[in-house]
Amino acid sequence: MMILGIILGVILLIVAMIGVGGSIQDKNRRARCKNWKIGDKLILNRGNEYYETLQTKHKKYAVLEGWSLSDLYINCGDGYVSKVNWSVLNTNKSANWRQNYDEAKEVMGCAPNFSSGIGEDSESTGKKIDGKPIDLMNEIECEVYLKKALDAEDYDTAELIKKRMEKFR
């Protein structure tokens, strides 16, 4: 009878720990997502299929389409909304940046000289020339490859290079 009591006590302890762990997890998730907005940009953890989809589409961020305490609904640039577990999320870049902006504004007493949002220019074009992404080229490389693209009448690539060169001016 004593052994049965010990076994039941251990089982009840395990069930109680699972219940307390779940409520703590829910509380942490509520606090984490209280300032989120639809359309926020998310950084995903490496090593899952959604991160790989972002890499394939040459995107840095997934877009938050919705959330619950058990799941996130994200778009990885493939035109589909995927229901994913919270474990794929590294951080909500947009919410963090809004928090940074608000904190700086409060301390400074005026609006800081940066935007509270993440610019659209942070996403890659994905186009590569000789194995090097256009987004990573310096000004001299852009000038060289622009001339080559125009000589080859590759106007789409030339346009991408011109957009990159605008960032140097």
C-alpha positions in Angstrom: 0.0 0.0 0.0 2.9 2.3 0.8 4.4 1.7 -2.6 1.1 2.5 -4.4 0.9 5.8 -2.4 4.5 6.7 -3.5 3.7 5.9 -7.1 0.5 8.0 -7.1 2.4 10.9 -5.3 5.1 10.9 -8.0 2.4 10.8 -10.8 0.5 13.7 -9.2 3.8 15.7 -8.8 4.6 15.2 -12.5 1.1 16.3 -13.6 1.3 19.3 -11.3 4.7 20.3 -12.7 3.4 20.0 -16.3 0.4 22.2 -15.4 2.6 24.8 -13.7 5.1 24.7 -16.6 2.3 25.2 -19.1 0.8 28.2 -17.2 4.3 29.8 -16.9 4.8 29.3 -20.6 1.4 30.9 -21.4 2.2 33.9 -19.2 5.6 34.3 -20.8 4.1 34.1 -24.3 1.4 36.7 -23.4 4.1 39.1 -22.2 6.2 38.5 -25.3 3.5 39.2 -27.8 1.6 42.0 -26.1 3.1 44.7 -28.4 3.0 42.6 -31.6 1.2 43.8 -34.7 0.1 41.9 -37.9 2.8 42.5 -40.5 5.7 42.4 -38.1 9.0 41.0 -39.4 10.2 37.9 -37.6 13.7 36.4 -37.4 13.4 32.6 -37.4 15.7 30.1 -35.8 18.0 28.2 -38.1 17.5 24.6 -38.9 13.8 24.4 -39.7 12.0 24.2 -43.0 10.6 27.8 -42.7 14.0 29.2 -42.3 15.1 27.3 -45.3 12.1 28.7 -47.3 13.3 32.2 -46.4 16.8 31.4 -47.6 15.4 30.0 -50.8 13.3 33.2 -51.4 16.3 35.4 -50.5 14.4 36.9 -47.6 15.7 38.0 -44.2 12.3 38.1 -42.4 9.1 36.1 -42.2 5.9 38.2 -41.9 3.6 37.7 -38.9 0.1 37.1 -40.1 -1.4 36.1 -36.7 -0.7 34.3 -33.4 -2.1 32.4 -30.5 -0.5 31.0 -27.3 0.2 27.7 -29.1 1.0 28.7 -32.7 2.2 31.5 -35.0 0.9 32.2 -38.5 3.7 33.4 -40.8 4.4 34.1 -44.4 7.9 33.2 -45.5 7.6 35.0 -48.9 6.2 32.0 -50.7 2.6 33.4 -50.7 1.3 30.9 -48.2 0.4 31.4 -44.5 1.9 28.6 -42.4 0.8 27.6 -38.9 4.1 27.0 -37.0 5.1 26.3 -33.5 6.6 29.1 -31.3 9.9 27.2 -31.4 10.7 28.4 -34.9 10.7 32.0 -33.7 14.0 33.7 -32.7 12.7 37.2 -32.3 10.1 39.7 -33.5 12.4 42.3 -35.1 9.6 44.9 -35.6 8.4 44.8 -32.0 12.0 45.1 -30.7 12.6 48.1 -32.9 9.4 49.8 -31.8 10.4 49.2 -28.2 13.9 50.7 -28.9 12.3 53.7 -30.5 9.8 54.3 -27.7 12.6 53.9 -25.1 14.9 56.4 -26.9 12.0 58.8 -27.3 11.2 58.6 -23.6 14.8 59.2 -22.5 15.5 61.9 -25.0 12.3 63.8 -24.5 11.8 64.1 -28.3 11.5 61.9 -31.3 14.8 60.2 -32.2 16.2 60.7 -35.7 15.4 57.1 -36.8 12.2 55.4 -37.8 10.3 53.2 -35.4 9.8 50.6 -38.2 12.1 48.3 -40.2 12.6 49.6 -43.8 11.7 47.5 -46.8 15.2 47.9 -48.2 16.4 45.3 -45.7 15.3 42.5 -47.9 17.7 41.1 -50.5 17.1 41.2 -54.3 18.5 37.8 -54.5 20.3 38.5 -57.8 23.9 37.4 -58.0 26.6 38.2 -60.5 29.6 35.9 -60.7 28.4 34.4 -57.5 28.3 37.7 -55.5 24.9 39.1 -54.5 24.3 42.6 -55.8 23.3 43.7 -52.3 26.8 43.1 -51.1 28.7 44.8 -53.9 30.7 48.0 -53.2 30.4 51.0 -55.4 33.4 50.1 -57.7 32.0 46.6 -58.3 28.6 48.1 -59.1 30.2 50.4 -61.7 32.1 47.5 -63.3 29.1 45.1 -63.4 26.7 47.9 -64.6 28.9 48.5 -67.6 29.0 44.7 -68.3 25.2 44.4 -67.9 24.6 47.3 -70.2 27.0 45.9 -72.8 25.2 42.5 -72.6 21.8 44.3 -72.8 20.8 42.8 -69.5 18.6 45.7 -68.5 16.9 44.0 -65.5 20.3 43.4 -63.8 21.4 46.9 -64.7 18.4 48.3 -63.0 19.1 46.3 -59.8 22.7 47.5 -59.9 21.5 51.1 -60.3 19.3 50.8 -57.3 22.2 49.5 -55.3 24.4 52.4 -56.5 21.8 54.9 -55.2 22.6 53.7 -51.7 26.2 55.1 -52.1 25.0 58.6 -52.9 
